[in-house]
Amino acid sequence: MTPWRPPITEATFAQHLIVLAAREPEGRPVGEAGGVYQWDRLAYVAEWAAENLPGDFCEIGCYAGGMTTRLAAIARRHGRKVIAIDPFPAGTPYRLAEEVRGGFAYEIAPWPEIEWHEVDGNTSAAAKAIGERRLCFGFADATKEHEHVRAQLATLMAASDGPVCVDDAYVPDVLRAADERARESGGAWTHLRVSSTRETWLVRHTVGA
């Protein structure tokens, strides 16, 4: 018999998020706001999701692999996979795309839990990479244009039974896309935003919980 696990509801997730956000220091520049403990926060939520829900993790937009490998460590403890989606396209603004790609490949090499798909996370190719699998946690961190964020969220929300995070919530297009996707879900998802965090969150509504 499968052991009963408490559902991850909007209320419980909001409580956790407020506590986690309270650690963030004040007075940071806008671009860094809420980012000091962001990876710790995401790792906590991913661990909590894995403890309460079946399914894998998915990260769309991986850059150098720092968060990807943190998710892999959690995946290893719970017998899950990390679906990493990033094509490292030309024009990567931080460093040359080939430098980032090589560093990412090196970082993930020791982690068989990571399944890397070099496809565009803003297109239907990302959904094809996930396939029929379910997710317990999703992280959207690719390009921040409005339609691109909408596409990333659509992919993750369609496959996820747990929280979905999107980075860089100080970008207006990110918040607008998250609001729209929650509204268009017809009540199936709630957008939870805590202003002291760099990211914003969507959580699936649990009927009867």
Secondary structure, DSSP 8 states (H G I E B T S, - for coil): ---------HHHHHHHHHHHHTTS-SS--GGGTT-TTHHHHHHHHHHHHHHH--SEEEEE--TTSHHHHHHHHHHHHHT--EEEE----TT-SSS-HHHHHHHHHHHHTT-TTEEEE-S-TTSHHHHHHHTT--EEEEEE-S--SHHHHHHHHHHHHHHBSS-EEES-TTSHHHHHHHHHHHHHTTTSEEEE--TTSSSEEEEE--TT-
